[in-house]
């Protein structure tokens, strides 16, 4: 009871709109092990604590709601949540940690649909395959066609404009992307998004700070 009361008091004392760091560190049975601002909590689907509500728990991912917005937490990847002002572009910094092979991958969303990104500083635009574009509801077939070099040679790609691209608390509007037929397991996060940030890499950490 004392621990519960302390948690409720802490939530009451947090400044309105204050950002929190939430990490999904795995599951225990059907429960999620979340670390919220450095404090571990074991939570079941439907349970809420400090403004973070667990929606579902999978082997390597937990879905939560913060302020009515759904967020996918990949295991071991900290995400800053809360603090969004609502309306307009939000957030100012993205911090990524390199995975196997030194690649930077992260969950995000396009037009409020969940996607998986692979950072590619050599890509001019965000790039995706046609099946992903269809899932996102993009009208890519009416986009301007352009040749695009792929691992299998030159392919035809179609220009699209993404209304919103979001990673963590950072949301950017009107981002150019290309759609092509080569099957991909993830989306390339190219310079149409990255160029809006100052990029700094230290070891296995990449920090993207929004340019204003």
C-alpha positions as CSV (number, residue, x, y, z in Angstrom):
1,X,0.0,0.0,0.0
2,X,2.8,2.4,0.8
3,X,4.5,1.7,-2.6
4,X,1.1,2.3,-4.4
5,X,0.5,5.5,-2.5
6,X,4.0,6.7,-3.3
7,X,3.4,6.0,-7.0
8,X,0.1,7.9,-7.0
9,X,1.8,10.8,-5.3
10,X,4.6,10.8,-7.8
11,X,2.1,10.9,-10.7
12,X,0.3,13.8,-9.1
13,X,3.5,15.8,-8.6
14,X,4.7,15.3,-12.2
15,X,4.4,18.6,-14.2
16,X,1.5,18.5,-16.6
17,X,2.8,17.3,-20.0
18,X,6.1,16.2,-18.6
19,X,7.9,13.7,-20.8
20,X,8.7,10.3,-19.4
21,X,11.1,7.6,-20.6
22,X,9.5,4.1,-21.0
23,X,11.4,0.9,-21.9
24,X,9.9,-2.5,-22.5
25,X,12.4,-5.0,-21.0
26,X,10.5,-8.2,-21.8
27,X,7.6,-10.1,-20.4
28,X,6.8,-12.4,-17.5
29,X,4.1,-14.7,-18.7
30,X,1.4,-12.4,-20.1
31,X,2.7,-9.4,-18.2
32,X,5.0,-6.6,-19.5
33,X,8.1,-5.6,-17.6
34,X,8.2,-1.8,-18.1
35,X,10.8,0.6,-16.8
36,X,9.1,4.1,-16.4
37,X,11.6,6.8,-15.6
38,X,14.1,4.3,-14.2
39,X,11.5,2.4,-12.0
40,X,10.6,-1.2,-13.0
41,X,7.0,-2.2,-13.1
42,X,5.3,-5.5,-14.0
43,X,2.0,-4.6,-15.7
44,X,-0.9,-6.6,-17.4
45,X,-2.9,-5.5,-20.4
46,X,-5.4,-2.9,-19.4
47,X,-3.3,-1.7,-16.4
48,X,-2.2,2.0,-16.2
49,X,0.5,3.6,-14.2
50,X,1.8,7.2,-14.3
51,X,-0.2,7.9,-17.4
52,X,1.1,4.8,-19.3
53,X,-1.5,2.2,-20.1
54,X,-0.6,-1.3,-21.4
55,X,-2.7,-2.3,-24.4
56,X,-1.1,-5.6,-25.4
57,X,2.0,-7.7,-24.7
58,X,4.0,-9.8,-27.3
59,X,7.3,-11.6,-27.2
60,X,9.4,-8.6,-28.3
61,X,7.0,-5.7,-28.2
62,X,4.5,-4.1,-25.9
63,X,1.8,-1.6,-27.1
64,X,0.9,1.2,-24.7
65,X,-1.3,4.3,-24.7
66,X,-0.1,7.7,-23.4
67,X,-2.5,10.6,-23.6
68,X,-4.8,8.6,-25.9
69,X,-2.0,7.9,-28.4
70,X,-0.9,4.4,-29.2
71,X,2.9,3.7,-29.0
72,X,4.8,0.5,-29.9
73,X,7.7,-0.3,-27.6
74,X,10.4,-2.6,-29.0
75,X,12.2,-4.6,-26.4
76,X,15.2,-2.8,-24.9
77,X,14.6,0.4,-26.8
78,X,13.8,3.4,-24.5
79,X,11.1,5.8,-25.8
80,X,10.3,9.3,-24.6
81,X,6.5,9.6,-24.1
82,X,4.2,12.4,-23.0
83,X,4.9,16.1,-23.2
84,X,3.4,16.5,-26.7
85,X,1.8,19.9,-27.1
86,X,-0.7,18.7,-29.7
87,X,-1.0,20.1,-33.2
88,X,1.9,21.1,-35.4
89,X,5.3,19.3,-35.4
90,X,6.4,18.1,-32.0
91,X,9.4,16.8,-30.2
92,X,13.0,17.8,-30.8
93,X,15.3,14.8,-30.3
94,X,15.6,11.2,-31.3
95,X,18.2,8.9,-29.7
96,X,18.9,5.5,-31.4
97,X,21.1,2.6,-30.4
98,X,22.8,0.4,-33.0
99,X,21.7,-3.2,-33.2
100,X,23.3,-6.2,-34.8
101,X,25.7,-5.3,-37.6
102,X,25.8,-1.7,-36.4
103,X,22.5,-0.9,-38.1
104,X,20.1,1.7,-36.5
105,X,16.6,0.4,-36.6
106,X,13.6,1.8,-34.8
107,X,9.8,1.5,-34.6
108,X,7.8,4.6,-35.8
109,X,4.7,5.5,-37.6
110,X,3.6,7.0,-40.9
111,X,0.2,8.7,-41.1
112,X,-0.4,7.0,-37.7
113,X,0.3,3.5,-38.9
114,X,3.1,1.6,-37.2
115,X,6.2,0.8,-39.3
116,X,9.8,-0.4,-38.8
117,X,12.6,1.9,-40.0
118,X,16.2,1.2,-41.0
119,X,18.3,4.4,-41.0
120,X,20.0,4.8,-44.4
121,X,22.0,8.0,-44.8
122,X,22.7,7.1,-48.4
123,X,19.0,7.1,-49.3
124,X,17.6,10.3,-50.8
125,X,14.0,9.6,-49.6
126,X,12.1,7.4,-47.3
127,X,11.7,4.2,-49.3
128,X,9.1,1.4,-49.0
129,X,7.7,-1.5,-51.1
130,X,4.3,-1.5,-52.7
131,X,2.7,-3.9,-50.1
132,X,3.7,-1.5,-47.3
133,X,2.4,1.5,-49.2
134,X,-0.9,-0.3,-49.7
135,X,-1.1,-1.1,-46.0
136,X,-0.6,2.5,-45.2
137,X,-3.3,3.6,-47.6
138,X,-1.0,5.6,-49.9
139,X,-2.2,6.4,-53.4
140,X,1.2,5.6,-54.9
141,X,0.0,4.5,-58.3
142,X,-0.8,8.1,-59.2
143,X,2.6,9.4,-58.1
144,X,5.3,10.6,-60.5
145,X,7.4,7.7,-61.7
146,X,11.2,7.7,-61.5
147,X,14.1,5.2,-62.0
148,X,15.6,3.9,-58.8
149,X,18.7,1.8,-58.3
150,X,18.0,-1.4,-56.2
151,X,20.0,-4.5,-55.2
152,X,18.3,-6.2,-58.2
153,X,19.0,-3.4,-60.7
154,X,17.1,-0.4,-61.8
155,X,13.4,-0.3,-60.9
156,X,10.5,2.1,-61.3
157,X,9.7,4.1,-58.1
158,X,6.7,6.3,-57.5
159,X,6.8,9.6,-55.5
160,X,4.5,10.1,-52.6
161,X,4.1,12.7,-49.9
162,X,3.7,11.4,-46.3
163,X,1.5,13.6,-44.1
164,X,3.2,12.6,-40.9
165,X,6.3,10.6,-39.9
166,X,6.8,10.0,-36.2
167,X,9.5,8.4,-34.1
168,X,8.9,8.5,-30.4
169,X,7.8,12.0,-29.5
170,X,9.2,13.5,-32.7
171,X,6.7,14.1,-35.5
172,X,7.5,15.7,-38.9
173,X,5.0,16.7,-41.6
174,X,5.0,16.5,-45.3
175,X,7.9,14.1,-45.9
176,X,8.8,12.9,-49.4
177,X,9.0,9.1,-50.0
178,X,9.3,6.7,-52.9
179,X,7.5,3.4,-53.4
180,X,8.9,0.5,-55.5
181,X,8.1,-3.1,-56.2
182,X,11.2,-4.7,-54.6
183,X,10.1,-6.5,-51.4
184,X,11.5,-5.1,-48.1
185,X,11.2,-6.2,-44.5
186,X,11.5,-2.6,-43.3
187,X,11.4,1.0,-44.6
188,X,14.5,3.0,-45.3
189,X,14.6,6.2,-43.3
190,X,16.4,8.4,-45.8
191,X,17.4,12.0,-46.1
192,X,14.0,13.5,-46.8
193,X,13.5,12.9,-43.0
194,X,17.1,12.9,-41.8
195,X,18.0,16.2,-43.4
196,X,15.6,18.0,-41.0
197,X,17.9,17.0,-38.1
198,X,21.5,17.6,-37.0
199,X,23.0,14.1,-36.7
200,X,25.7,13.1,-34.2
201,X,27.0,9.6,-33.7
202,X,29.0,8.5,-30.7
203,X,29.9,4.8,-30.7
204,X,26.7,2.9,-30.9
205,X,24.5,5.9,-30.2
206,X,23.0,8.2,-32.9
207,X,21.4,11.5,-31.8
208,X,19.1,13.4,-34.1
209,X,18.3,16.9,-33.0
210,X,15.7,18.9,-35.0
211,X,16.8,21.9,-36.9
212,X,14.7,25.0,-36.2
